[in-house]
């Protein structure tokens, strides 16, 4: 049985770099930025097949230029892959 992990983060970016941070995040595998605002707050969803893969992406996001902070908000594990995963994951 395959595991499917999904997590959400709140990322705080420098306000003048928000769009660049969004582009950099969405270039990482299994990521999506469904919401952001003009003061540098982004909601990020990350999907993957293991907790380790998600933690690697989380660390990469925290290290991106323009990122001031990233906070894990939610993590869920399912035993089967969902029908509507982010394209390119799994």
Z-matrix of the N, CA and C atoms (Angstrom, degrees):
N
C 1 1.452
C 2 1.531 1 108.47
N 3 1.319 2 116.73 1 131.89
C 4 1.456 3 122.04 2 179.72
C 5 1.517 4 110.97 3 -86.89
N 6 1.320 5 114.96 4 142.69
C 7 1.463 6 119.55 5 173.45
C 8 1.516 7 109.06 6 -93.22
N 9 1.298 8 114.25 7 148.95
C 10 1.465 9 122.91 8 176.34
C 11 1.517 10 106.36 9 -129.31
N 12 1.323 11 116.42 10 123.36
C 13 1.461 12 122.05 11 -178.77
C 14 1.524 13 109.33 12 -113.51
N 15 1.313 14 115.48 13 140.43
C 16 1.460 15 121.27 14 172.55
C 17 1.516 16 107.43 15 -135.75
N 18 1.317 17 115.03 16 138.87
C 19 1.455 18 120.17 17 178.57
C 20 1.515 19 108.89 18 -139.43
N 21 1.314 20 116.07 19 156.48
C 22 1.461 21 119.98 20 174.43
C 23 1.524 22 108.36 21 -126.98
N 24 1.311 23 113.15 22 148.47
C 25 1.462 24 121.88 23 -179.30
C 26 1.510 25 109.13 24 -130.84
N 27 1.309 26 115.63 25 154.40
C 28 1.458 27 121.72 26 164.78
C 29 1.517 28 105.10 27 -109.83
N 30 1.321 29 115.67 28 124.36
C 31 1.454 30 121.61 29 -179.43
C 32 1.519 31 108.06 30 -113.28
N 33 1.318 32 115.76 31 132.92
C 34 1.457 33 121.65 32 175.58
C 35 1.519 34 107.00 33 -107.76
N 36 1.330 35 116.13 34 118.95
C 37 1.464 36 122.16 35 -178.89
C 38 1.525 37 109.28 36 -114.56
N 39 1.317 38 115.59 37 158.95
C 40 1.459 39 119.73 38 171.66
C 41 1.530 40 106.91 39 -58.31
N 42 1.323 41 117.08 40 131.88
C 43 1.467 42 121.79 41 -173.18
C 44 1.526 43 112.74 42 -55.25
N 45 1.316 44 117.13 43 -36.42
C 46 1.465 45 120.00 44 -178.17
C 47 1.535 46 112.70 45 -80.85
N 48 1.338 47 117.35 46 -0.35
C 49 1.464 48 121.15 47 -179.43
C 50 1.527 49 112.67 48 -123.16
N 51 1.318 50 116.50 49 12.19
C 52 1.465 51 120.47 50 -174.55
C 53 1.519 52 112.34 51 -57.52
N 54 1.312 53 117.78 52 -47.12
C 55 1.473 54 120.30 53 -177.98
C 56 1.524 55 111.09 54 -65.29
N 57 1.324 56 118.08 55 -40.50
C 58 1.465 57 121.02 56 178.64
C 59 1.535 58 110.72 57 -64.67
N 60 1.330 59 116.30 58 -39.71
C 61 1.468 60 120.12 59 178.31
C 62 1.523 61 109.63 60 -64.12
N 63 1.321 62 117.48 61 -42.42
C 64 1.473 63 121.41 62 178.08
C 65 1.527 64 110.31 63 -57.91
N 66 1.315 65 117.49 64 -47.04
C 67 1.465 66 121.70 65 -179.41
C 68 1.528 67 110.30 66 -62.22
N 69 1.334 68 117.18 67 -43.11
C 70 1.470 69 120.81 68 -179.87
C 71 1.534 70 111.67 69 -64.83
N 72 1.333 71 115.88 70 -41.03
C 73 1.464 72 119.70 71 179.02
C 74 1.521 73 110.35 72 -63.78
N 75 1.332 74 116.59 73 -47.33
C 76 1.461 75 119.73 74 -176.76
C 77 1.526 76 112.80 75 -70.01
N 78 1.333 77 117.79 76 -10.85
C 79 1.467 78 121.40 77 174.29
C 80 1.531 79 111.01 78 -79.38
N 81 1.330 80 116.84 79 -15.46
C 82 1.466 81 120.92 80 178.83
C 83 1.529 82 108.99 81 -80.58
N 84 1.335 83 117.83 82 145.20
C 85 1.467 84 120.06 83 -176.84
C 86 1.528 85 113.01 84 -64.04
N 87 1.340 86 115.60 85 135.42
C 88 1.459 87 121.21 86 174.91
C 89 1.511 88 115.32 87 76.54
N 90 1.337 89 117.68 88 17.59
C 91 1.461 90 119.65 89 -177.25
C 92 1.525 91 111.68 90 -111.79
N 93 1.314 92 114.15 91 154.23
C 94 1.462 93 122.11 92 176.31
C 95 1.519 94 107.60 93 -150.05
N 96 1.332 95 116.59 94 143.22
C 97 1.469 96 121.71 95 175.03
C 98 1.530 97 106.51 96 -115.45
N 99 1.347 98 117.30 97 93.47
C 100 1.459 99 120.02 98 -176.91
C 101 1.528 100 114.38 99 -78.28
N 102 1.348 101 117.14 100 -16.20
C 103 1.468 102 118.93 101 -178.78
C 104 1.524 103 110.05 102 -152.61
N 105 1.333 104 115.14 103 145.21
C 106 1.463 105 121.42 104 174.27
C 107 1.516 106 107.88 105 -158.21
N 108 1.329 107 115.68 106 164.03
C 109 1.463 108 118.87 107 176.95
C 110 1.523 109 110.26 108 -133.70
N 111 1.318 110 115.43 109 176.53
C 112 1.464 111 121.42 110 -173.63
C 113 1.525 112 113.59 111 -75.00
N 114 1.321 113 118.53 112 -11.47
C 115 1.468 114 119.40 113 179.71
C 116 1.535 115 112.68 114 -97.53
N 117 1.347 116 116.20 115 6.83
C 118 1.453 117 119.47 116 172.32
C 119 1.507 118 116.95 117 100.40
N 120 1.314 119 118.76 118 13.83
C 121 1.470 120 121.19 119 177.17
C 122 1.524 121 108.74 120 -95.97
N 123 1.346 122 115.89 121 131.39
C 124 1.453 123 121.53 122 178.69
C 125 1.526 124 109.30 123 -129.28
N 126 1.324 125 116.36 124 140.50
C 127 1.455 126 122.34 125 170.71
C 128 1.514 127 105.46 126 -99.10
N 129 1.325 128 116.18 127 128.23
C 130 1.464 129 121.61 128 -176.55
C 131 1.527 130 109.00 129 -123.50
N 132 1.326 131 116.03 130 133.76
C 133 1.459 132 122.41 131 174.53
C 134 1.523 133 107.09 132 -112.75
N 135 1.332 134 115.72 133 133.02
C 136 1.461 135 121.30 134 178.63
C 137 1.524 136 108.20 135 -126.72
N 138 1.327 137 116.27 136 130.58
C 139 1.453 138 122.53 137 177.90
C 140 1.518 139 109.25 138 -118.99
N 141 1.336 140 116.67 139 146.07
C 142 1.456 141 120.21 140 177.96
C 143 1.511 142 111.75 141 -169.48
N 144 1.322 143 114.87 142 179.30
C 145 1.460 144 120.44 143 -175.64
C 146 1.523 145 114.05 144 -98.43
N 147 1.355 146 117.01 145 -2.63
C 148 1.459 147 119.03 146 177.99
C 149 1.520 148 110.35 147 -153.01
N 150 1.323 149 114.84 148 155.72
C 151 1.457 150 120.58 149 176.96
C 152 1.533 151 110.19 150 -62.34
N 153 1.341 152 115.77 151 -39.60
C 154 1.458 153 120.15 152 179.65
C 155 1.523 154 112.95 153 -60.64
N 156 1.336 155 116.20 154 -40.51
C 157 1.468 156 120.13 155 178.50
C 158 1.529 157 110.70 156 -63.39
N 159 1.337 158 116.36 157 -41.00
C 160 1.461 159 119.56 158 178.85
C 161 1.523 160 111.43 159 -66.39
N 162 1.323 161 116.51 160 -39.90
C 163 1.470 162 119.66 161 178.40
C 164 1.518 163 111.22 162 -64.46
N 165 1.329 164 117.22 163 -37.20
C 166 1.466 165 120.26 164 176.39
C 167 1.523 166 110.99 165 -61.65
N 168 1.325 167 117.11 166 -44.78
C 169 1.469 168 121.38 167 178.41
C 170 1.529 169 110.06 168 -63.68
N 171 1.333 170 116.94 169 -42.40
C 172 1.464 171 121.70 170 178.24
C 173 1.530 172 110.63 171 -57.15
N 174 1.319 173 116.61 172 -46.08
C 175 1.467 174 120.88 173 178.81
C 176 1.525 175 111.35 174 -64.39
N 177 1.324 176 117.00 175 -38.77
C 178 1.465 177 120.44 176 177.66
C 179 1.521 178 110.93 177 -64.26
N 180 1.320 179 117.30 178 -40.94
C 181 1.468 180 121.20 179 178.88
C 182 1.523 181 110.07 180 -63.26
N 183 1.329 182 117.10 181 -45.42
C 184 1.475 183 120.17 182 -179.96
C 185 1.522 184 111.82 183 -60.71
N 186 1.332 185 117.44 184 -29.03
C 187 1.465 186 121.56 185 -177.09
C 188 1.532 187 113.45 186 -89.14
N 189 1.322 188 118.27 187 -3.97
C 190 1.464 189 120.06 188 -178.05
C 191 1.523 190 111.79 189 -66.53
N 192 1.339 191 117.13 190 143.51
C 193 1.466 192 120.00 191 174.35
C 194 1.529 193 110.17 192 -58.46
N 195 1.305 194 116.60 193 135.18
C 196 1.464 195 121.87 194 179.05
C 197 1.512 196 114.74 195 92.21
N 198 1.334 197 117.61 196 -12.50
C 199 1.471 198 120.42 197 178.98
C 200 1.523 199 108.77 198 -84.61
N 201 1.324 200 115.98 199 123.47
C 202 1.465 201 121.84 200 179.08
C 203 1.527 202 111.40 201 -91.98
N 204 1.348 203 116.66 202 -35.82
C 205 1.464 204 121.53 203 -179.78
C 206 1.518 205 109.01 204 -161.54
N 207 1.333 206 114.96 205 152.69
C 208 1.462 207 121.46 206 174.23
C 209 1.521 208 107.19 207 -139.94
N 210 1.317 209 115.83 208 130.89
C 211 1.460 210 121.39 209 -176.89
C 212 1.515 211 110.12 210 -125.66
N 213 1.326 212 116.20 211 127.75
C 214 1.450 213 121.92 212 176.16
C 215 1.527 214 108.47 213 -72.26
N 216 1.327 215 116.73 214 128.86
C 217 1.456 216 121.10 215 -177.62
C 218 1.523 217 111.91 216 -109.88
N 219 1.320 218 116.62 217 -34.94
C 220 1.468 219 120.56 218 -171.79
C 221 1.519 220 109.33 219 -152.18
N 222 1.337 221 117.04 220 143.36
C 223 1.465 222 122.06 221 173.21
C 224 1.514 223 107.82 222 -145.88
N 225 1.326 224 115.89 223 130.31
C 226 1.455 225 120.95 224 179.12
C 227 1.525 226 109.20 225 -134.84
N 228 1.327 227 115.88 226 144.57
C 229 1.458 228 122.34 227 178.14
C 230 1.519 229 108.01 228 -121.24
N 231 1.322 230 115.63 229 130.05
C 232 1.467 231 122.22 230 174.00
C 233 1.518 232 107.57 231 -116.36
N 234 1.299 233 117.35 232 155.04
C 235 1.457 234 121.47 233 -179.67
C 236 1.517 235 114.13 234 -87.58
N 237 1.322 236 118.36 235 -7.99
C 238 1.457 237 121.83 236 177.61
C 239 1.513 238 109.13 237 -135.47
N 240 1.323 239 117.10 238 149.66
C 241 1.469 240 122.31 239 177.29
C 242 1.528 241 109.53 240 -69.51
N 243 1.333 242 117.18 241 135.80
C 244 1.452 243 119.88 242 178.71
C 245 1.531 244 110.68 243 -77.47
N 246 1.311 245 116.28 244 164.04
C 247 1.454 246 122.08 245 178.74
C 248 1.519 247 111.78 246 -68.94
N 249 1.331 248 118.57 247 -33.59
C 250 1.461 249 122.70 248 -172.01
C 251 1.522 250 112.11 249 -110.56
N 252 1.324 251 118.88 250 58.29
C 253 1.453 252 121.30 251 177.40
C 254 1.528 253 109.46 252 -77.94
N 255 1.332 254 115.54 253 163.38
C 256 1.456 255 120.54 254 173.82
C 257 1.525 256 106.92 255 -66.16
N 258 1.311 257 116.46 256 134.02
C 259 1.467 258 121.86 257 -177.50
C 260 1.524 259 110.86 258 -57.05
N 261 1.314 260 116.58 259 137.45
C 262 1.448 261 122.04 260 177.28
C 263 1.521 262 113.76 261 93.98
N 264 1.320 263 118.24 262 -1.74
C 265 1.475 264 120.95 263 179.32
C 266 1.513 265 108.06 264 -107.36
N 267 1.312 266 115.58 265 131.68
C 268 1.459 267 120.77 266 175.70
C 269 1.467 268 110.43 267 76.54
